[in-house]
Amino acid sequence: MYYGDWSIYSGQNNFYPSKIDAKLITHLIFAFLDMDSNGDLVLNDEYAAFHIVNLPELEGINLAEPYAGIIGAMSILKVQNSHLKLGISVGGPSRSGNFSEISRDKLKRQNFANNLAKFVDYVGFDFVDINLGTTDENGDEIVEEYPRNKQDSENFVLLLKEIRNELNNLQHNNILFELSVAMPVSRERMALIQYDKVLQVVTFANLITYNLNGAWNSYTVHHTPLYTNKAYNYDTKFEAQLSIDDCINYLEDIYGTTIDMSKITIGVAPYTHGWSRVEDNGLDKNNPGLYAQALPNSVRSADGTTSGIYGFHELPS
């Protein structure tokens, strides 16, 4: 489960770490750290990460770093749930621009990997996640896509190996620190990722199988569909074919049994996209609300954008 550093604020209904039912999850990931072109780590909201003290779970706790802020609150959650593993995620939809610069240079790769290992060790977390997000929740294309080409693809594997080596050097009491990746699922991006080599290095790989569709579409459709709906004409709208099942099948078609599919996890987002001025002309007779014409970017969300997003807490009970 990804936990954004913005979650504590009112726009997200003050969703503190203490509100997480940790019994339902195995991995909790702090999102996101940024990095500069030299591989040095950058906190996007240092106050939220390390300094805020008025979180409910921090009452009565010694607030010396790193036990204040979200990082401290997540650590307390782990103490209360011994099975839980904590990780930090680097990159994300708007912070992946320097991966290409870092991964092509050996010294920068080493610096980046060393910084990640030191950070994880400092905060007492269990793993590192490299997030190659491609679009934000509004569907806006991110120009800093990675990998962009064959050279990026090869360098990405080298980067992961460097991180894996640094984490191995951190082992305490024979504890193996984990390494995960979050990767896009468009055909173009999947073709640039060497899954056979990546899965040999990482502990598991998260497929970003959400925001496959959204309020930017001119028709209603699930943004995290499990299966491709055959009721739609994909000759005119190929992107509507995307589904979790379709993405997994694509990997199996390309790699067959050469990759360990047990390392693949799928992503599900607990929010919805909505539209206005929806026509009564849905193409699926069994689900008439699907593939109906609608006005794109027409529903204003709590964050002021026209993403049409409603969080789980905003949906009718």
Order of alpha helices (4+ residues) and beta strands (2+ residues): beta-beta-beta-alpha-beta-alpha-alpha-beta-alpha-beta-alpha-alpha-beta-alpha-beta-beta-beta
